[in-house]
Amino acid sequence: MFEGGQSMPSVQQVSIVGVFADRLAESPGAVAVVCGDVSLTYGELDARAGRLARVLVECGVGVESRVGLLLERSVDVVVAMLAVVRAGGVYVP
């Protein structure tokens, strides 16, 4: 119990897609991910992940779908992870 007999406040559930959307709205031109000499802004990451998410949905990815990811370390890993989650699936590294 907290002071005054108050109970602990409830924790809100937050999704990575929601956190990303908030950051995108605040600063679409800010750098979101960097790997070596390649970087993507939040706007660029959003566009690339959105395109891939649409393809994944067209291929049948949805709730409870598992999508395996096998990629070299690059910004594409982040794009793919975000796209899978947006499509409703879960990624398996």
C-alpha positions as a Python dict, from the first residue, in 0.01 Angstrom:
ca = {
    (1, 'M'): (0, 0, 0),
    (2, 'F'): (107, 354, -70),
    (3, 'E'): (84, 640, 176),
    (4, 'G'): (-270, 716, 282),
    (5, 'G'): (-383, 358, 220),
    (6, 'Q'): (-390, 398, -158),
    (7, 'S'): (-333, 88, -365),
    (8, 'M'): (-68, 67, -632),
    (9, 'P'): (-179, 224, -960),
    (10, 'S'): (-253, -18, -1244),
    (11, 'V'): (2, -56, -1519),
    (12, 'Q'): (-123, 27, -1864),
    (13, 'Q'): (-41, -216, -2139),
    (14, 'V'): (168, -55, -2409),
    (15, 'S'): (243, -205, -2749),
    (16, 'I'): (557, -143, -2947),
    (17, 'V'): (339, -36, -3239),
    (18, 'G'): (171, 223, -3016),
    (19, 'V'): (501, 355, -2884),
    (20, 'F'): (635, 372, -3239),
    (21, 'A'): (322, 557, -3360),
    (22, 'D'): (361, 813, -3081),
    (23, 'R'): (726, 874, -3168),
    (24, 'L'): (643, 891, -3540),
    (25, 'A'): (379, 1158, -3473),
    (26, 'E'): (621, 1359, -3259),
    (27, 'S'): (929, 1345, -3482),
    (28, 'P'): (890, 1176, -3821),
    (29, 'G'): (1224, 1314, -3937),
    (30, 'A'): (1423, 1192, -3637),
    (31, 'V'): (1661, 900, -3684),
    (32, 'A'): (1493, 579, -3566),
    (33, 'V'): (1750, 312, -3646),
    (34, 'V'): (2115, 304, -3752),
    (35, 'C'): (2323, 10, -3869),
    (36, 'G'): (2668, 87, -4003),
    (37, 'D'): (2639, 363, -4261),
    (38, 'V'): (2264, 314, -4311),
    (39, 'S'): (2000, 497, -4111),
    (40, 'L'): (1624, 535, -4134),
    (41, 'T'): (1406, 810, -3993),
    (42, 'Y'): (1082, 724, -3820),
    (43, 'G'): (897, 826, -4136),
    (44, 'E'): (1112, 605, -4359),
    (45, 'L'): (1084, 314, -4117),
    (46, 'D'): (708, 359, -4105),
    (47, 'A'): (678, 357, -4485),
    (48, 'R'): (897, 49, -4530),
    (49, 'A'): (733, -146, -4247),
    (50, 'G'): (388, -50, -4376),
    (51, 'R'): (464, -181, -4724),
    (52, 'L'): (598, -508, -4589),
    (53, 'A'): (308, -546, -4344),
    (54, 'R'): (61, -517, -4634),
    (55, 'V'): (246, -791, -4823),
    (56, 'L'): (248, -1012, -4514),
    (57, 'V'): (-128, -967, -4466),
    (58, 'E'): (-184, -1053, -4833),
    (59, 'C'): (19, -1371, -4771),
    (60, 'G'): (-208, -1467, -4483),
    (61, 'V'): (-20, -1337, -4180),
    (62, 'G'): (-260, -1243, -3902),
    (63, 'V'): (-333, -1295, -3536),
    (64, 'E'): (-124, -1578, -3389),
    (65, 'S'): (74, -1625, -3711),
    (66, 'R'): (440, -1697, -3652),
    (67, 'V'): (685, -1551, -3902),
    (68, 'G'): (1046, -1665, -3904),
    (69, 'L'): (1307, -1399, -3965),
    (70, 'L'): (1651, -1486, -4096),
    (71, 'L'): (1832, -1170, -4194),
    (72, 'E'): (2182, -1031, -4174),
    (73, 'R'): (2219, -755, -3916),
    (74, 'S'): (2080, -443, -4084),
    (75, 'V'): (1801, -188, -4065),
    (76, 'D'): (1592, -447, -4252),
    (77, 'V'): (1570, -654, -3933),
    (78, 'V'): (1388, -369, -3757),
    (79, 'V'): (1166, -312, -4061),
    (80, 'A'): (1072, -681, -4069),
    (81, 'M'): (1006, -704, -3694),
    (82, 'L'): (779, -399, -3698),
    (83, 'A'): (599, -520, -4012),
    (84, 'V'): (524, -863, -3866),
    (85, 'V'): (380, -711, -3549),
    (86, 'R'): (174, -462, -3751),
    (87, 'A'): (37, -748, -3959),
    (88, 'G'): (-82, -911, -3638),
    (89, 'G'): (174, -1187, -3619),
    (90, 'V'): (473, -1260, -3402),
    (91, 'Y'): (827, -1288, -3530),
    (92, 'V'): (1057, -1575, -3450),
    (93, 'P'): (1425, -1482, -3482),
}
